[in-house]
Amino acid sequence: MEELFTDILIIGSGVAGSYAAMHAASLGAEVSLVTKTKLLSGATRWAQGGIAFPSDPNDIPSHLMDTVKAGRGLVDERVSAAILTDALTQWKHLVELGINFDALPALEGGHSKPRVLHIHGDESGLHLLTFLHSQLPPGVSTFENHFAAELCSVDGQVHGAILWKNGDPDKPVAVHAGATIIATGGIGQIYSLTTNPEESTGDGIALAYRTRAKIRDVELVQFHPTVLSNGGLISEACRGEGAILLNGIGERFMPRYDQAAELAPRDIVSSSIHSEIIATGKVFLDLRPVEDLKHKFPTVYNSILDLGFDPLKEPIPIQPAAHFLMGGVSTDEHGATSVANLFAAGEVASTGFHGANRLASNSLLEGLVMGSRTAGKAVASEPAAKRRIESSGVPGCAAGHQRAIRHIMANSASVVREEKSLTEGYNEMLGIEVSQAQSLTEAETANMRLLALMVLKGALERRESRGSHLRSDFPHTSPDAKHIEQQAGNPGAIRG
Ligand SMILES: Cc1cc2nc3c(=O)[nH]c(=O)nc-3n(C[C@H](O)[C@H](O)[C@H](O)COP(=O)(O)OP(=O)(O)OC[C@H]3O[C@@H](n4cnc5c(N)ncnc54)[C@H](O)[C@@H]3O)c2cc1C
């Protein structure tokens, strides 16, 4: 087997992994940055809305308050205050490096003031990531088309990973790493309608779970309220600029649900749309009030035209779709997981910043801040002792099962959930057979199945409604805000 030795292995080249790589290398570490597709991959490159930076130090308490309010009792205020304070340092660092933020901050849903910075309008993620990649120092070696198939742990300590070159199980590469950072993004692909790209199959969480890392709150999946039938997203910023929601009989309904109307937090907008779709058949977004839509939101404008609608002439049909995972691999405020020498940053991690509902544009911010913090901690940590690493087998499911997984999730663990369909979905999902993976797609499908089971199990266990998690049979929020943890090896834990 081909072997590689590195100080820091970073799995995933989105905002969190790329920024972590920049920082770890600037601290003198030798870094290997791997991605299963291209460097420019993952959700980051699709981010439209921008990055929510506190506008100045005086704005930190108000940004924190908005974050806490959206998170519905599960935001860790200590961690969040630290992230928001570091945010200004990262903003300054990026500006010094030469990034060009657009002149004026935008207002987005859930924010009490305009503080969301864009780069080239609604192509913020693409330009941010391209910029970060242009800044990668020579200490970073990049590996495209290298699929992280498994983490190697011995005696409760991670020593690196087995990668499949070009996604081929017959071309394994053993990477011996002093520390391993997972930055593999989200899990949207387990749902039939999602804004997430095809890489978002939950690999990092599955890998971490199999090393017995603690996983937290994965039932807390945020549904973006305004998504086109092909998964194309209409940014919140459009509602910030005046777009309104209409139901199937042409009535504006959001003022009936929340005093902030279209600018209410995502969970409220998504559940209101869900109710109106049930009551009136359809919901539309009317973008005609947005001034200069074509130039301010070119991506939105063009993707609507591609679907055969003209947003300057008519309201556009939309629906909620799986968008962002608040939970993930449980970490402390420096990205350390419960397993020695394993770190996690970005959407794959659960730091406590997003609680039960992420505030718009807080995730690129978290990716930057936690990318740099995690890199600092990983570089400073005692490196894993050299051990022989080998594959212990990668679970796989036939690729054809992806459709069934998505169908089950759409029917049982979507915007509104209840015991009966969650239980049926869980049992059906358990019935999907697992064997040894013969290809990348089979390994991804087994990861999707595992994540789907974890979401269903967490959703069954969370017998309350909180943030993005709505139970029609438990409509109230429990007075105790609790995390739901899952860990392999515990009694009743999922196997796979
Ligand atoms: C359409 C859309 C719009 C959004 N808009 C905004 C916004 O305006 N503002 C905001 O703050 N947030 C936004 N978000 C959310 C935000 O983009 C993501 O949460 C964030 O970019 C995640 O970054 P990440 O680095 O954690 O992961 P990602 O950017 O998803 O990157 C994951 C990386 O991991 C790699 N990878 C995955 N599995 C493996 C494996 N097994 N082996 C090797 N590599 C692997 C992928 O190839 C990729 O390189 C949006 C999300 C979407 C989908």
The ligand as an ORCA input file, in Angstrom:
! r2SCAN-3c Opt
* xyz 0 1
  C     -26.612     26.432     -1.705
  C     -26.016     26.809     -0.380
  C     -25.952     28.152     -0.008
  C     -25.402     28.509      1.221
  N     -25.293     29.840      1.542
  C     -24.645     30.198      2.674
  C     -24.374     31.566      2.967
  O     -24.704     32.450      2.204
  N     -23.717     31.863      4.115
  C     -23.303     30.910      4.996
  O     -22.711     31.243      6.022
  N     -23.538     29.602      4.733
  C     -24.167     29.234      3.597
  N     -24.384     27.903      3.332
  C     -23.828     26.905      4.249
  C     -22.321     26.865      4.057
  O     -22.024     27.014      2.691
  C     -21.739     25.543      4.560
  O     -22.189     25.243      5.842
  C     -20.220     25.641      4.594
  O     -19.724     26.086      3.355
  C     -19.618     24.288      4.941
  O     -18.231     24.384      4.791
  P     -17.320     23.153      5.160
  O     -15.920     23.586      4.887
  O     -17.653     22.667      6.501
  O     -17.762     21.994      4.142
  P     -17.918     21.971      2.553
  O     -17.738     23.308      1.941
  O     -19.168     21.246      2.258
  O     -16.672     21.101      2.082
  C     -16.590     19.730      2.336
  C     -15.345     19.181      1.692
  O     -15.143     17.837      2.131
  C     -14.858     17.006      1.028
  N     -15.216     15.638      1.403
  C     -16.413     15.182      1.865
  N     -16.328     13.869      2.155
  C     -15.049     13.482      1.879
  C     -14.348     12.255      1.950
  N     -14.923     11.121      2.371
  N     -13.041     12.225      1.561
  C     -12.422     13.354      1.121
  N     -13.049     14.546      1.030
  C     -14.339     14.610      1.408
  C     -15.659     17.619     -0.110
  O     -15.193     17.189     -1.355
  C     -15.392     19.101      0.173
  O     -14.110     19.456     -0.309
  C     -24.939     27.513      2.108
  C     -25.019     26.175      1.751
  C     -25.540     25.819      0.512
  C     -25.598     24.375      0.139
*
